[in-house]
């Protein structure tokens, strides 16, 4: 019941936050255009321009300042980040409360500024953050923790609920609970279960209901009950069978334009880095990113405001289905400007106009073509700036534009049709062209239209668009992941990996940093700080017991693994053992008899009790009954340290946090303040390590190893011999490198989601 209650709370909070975002955004947009229109009606064009620019500039600056100076992870779409996290990549700060606040406020401002950005991707990230916060029930910022959520704090449940959060984000964004579940299953998650399906559907339904209930209080037409975008049901006039080839042609065009959009975005990022010097020191980079957002805003609003002045005004048709003031610009009552109808009405207003039922001459071929080029380049340039920015709404605008264009051609030269239907098909084609989603996208579009009439055309269009797009590039989200060099593991592998096994790709054992079960602090510092590239790049380390085999070989028995974050947490908590260990040679614990024997010339550990500094106990010599060890015949000597406790007593919560990866540790730095005396202290890792790590043998095939990493979201795994001795370590980056995952890999392009 606790899990279902958490799902209910996730859906409720996500829907409520989404309602707040759209209400705030629509209020800003409504008053911005209302005030500008009043000034234009009175002939104050210059004042209208300053007002339009000032509101856009204020919104952009607010969003850019939050993203650049306070929380960089609140920028961008958010879908690639969530997708990478659910694939097993750790993002410090991705799911914290500060990121949520910056996302919500920044998204409201950026979408109201006039830039061509969307909300759907960031809302998916917002849903994931809410899901993580609800189930974890603790805040490091407020230094508090809810005991009731303690059973939900396992890593497996956390990943599952983040998948639920992604589903609720889509449900809140589109009013499509089924589409949200399928989106999380198809696009976001790398692991899925039967129980997760029902939990995600329940949470998505609550989110969809909440957004509908919250937005139903608005009756001015700006916010609809279906979510952020409404496909008007009045445009549904049916279709004929002979139109299906035209719909498929729109799908092919959508695949081409979607692939071109992905390639354009891939070219813009290096250019952006050079122009704004993004590789400069951190402080300079932050302010240049703000400057970049301001420059993009200036270009965008200048085009939106001044370009329509090059078009003449026309009388509004008497039976027009457009909104009363759509495209009015400076033409006066009863008249409209064809370019202003597209540029000077907001993205959602433009979508509603393009979905209008009749073709009464409100749109012209030249205005549609020019508008498509403008949106294409402005969207591709804006994406990647230091702003919360999704891609769904701008791509819907592009799809509606060329869909309407083709519908007008068919209406003028073939047969009387409804161009609004073609705009709907174009929107579906463009969404599939850049995202490469199929099943989930089909359901989302059908749920948005509230009609099953166009199910077959939408399916054909989306399939054709994905096929064509996959011939040229991977999806936009995969491109973003590639550009960030994230070791994301897709479900399909190139054929050349069939000859590889675990020992071919592992880091050899002699280059792997390992720790004994009881280790001195100075040894930890030496290994992690001065241990070379493997110590600094690896996030997890084997905990071993060293022994000498019967053949005289020095080996390391894997008894557990521990992460860098756990070690940092132990050092910060000063979790020293009571007393002081005095190593003669080393502090090794002897292996069981079946694996080999111990050479007493190499192993000796002494312990001096706290409060009795003159008494020493040596574990490799005969000891009294009070000795912590019981030596035998020399072949099975095992040190028993259970009678010596840790110098710090841990609560259940503290122990739980120390046995889980520390979110503060970024895997590259060891930041702990220690005195010289504390360097001589000892840590017992057996209380905090993973005592049952997943290991593989040296001859494990690459594909099997890859599947384990992918389905379990692992970051590292020990490779062992038949006697469980350590041979090496395999990390996610090792798999990523040897799989040769790149944008030009044809098998990934053609079968990115077809599985093994």
Protein Blocks (a to p, Z undefined) as FASTA:
>chain_A
ZZmmmmmmmmmmmmmmmmmmmmmmmmmmmmmmmmmmmmmmnopamlmmmmmmmmmmmmmm
mmmmmmmmmommlgcjklmmmmmmmnopacehklgmklmmmmmmmmmmmmmnopacdfkl
mmmmmmmmmmmmmmnopafklopacfklmmmmcfklmmmmmmmmmmmmmmmmnopaklmm
mmmmmmmpmbdcfklmmmmmmmmmmmmmmmmmmmmmpcnhmacckbjbccdfklmgbjaf
klmmmmmmmmmmmmmmmmmmmmmmmmmmmmmmmmnopmbcfklmmmmmmmmmmmmmmmmm
mmmmmmmmmpccddddfklcbdfkgoklmnoghiacfklmmmmnojklmmmmmmpmbdgh
lacfklmmmmmmmmmmmmmmmnopacdddfklmmmmmmmmmmmmmmmmmmmmmoccdfkl
mmmmmmmmmmmmmnopaklmmmmmmmmnopaklmmmmmmmmmmmmmmmmmmmccfklmmm
mmnopacddfbdcfklmmpcfklmmccfklpccddfbdcfklmmmmmmmnojmlmmpmbd
cdddddddfkopacdddfbdcdfklmmmmmmnopacedjdddfkbccdcddfklmccdfk
lgccddddehiambccdfkbccdfkbcbdcdehpacccdfklpccfbdcdfklmmmmmpc
cfklgolaccddddfklmmpccdfklmmcfbbcdddfklcfklmmmmmmmnopabdcddd
fkopafbdcdfklmmmmnopafklmklmmmmmnoZZ
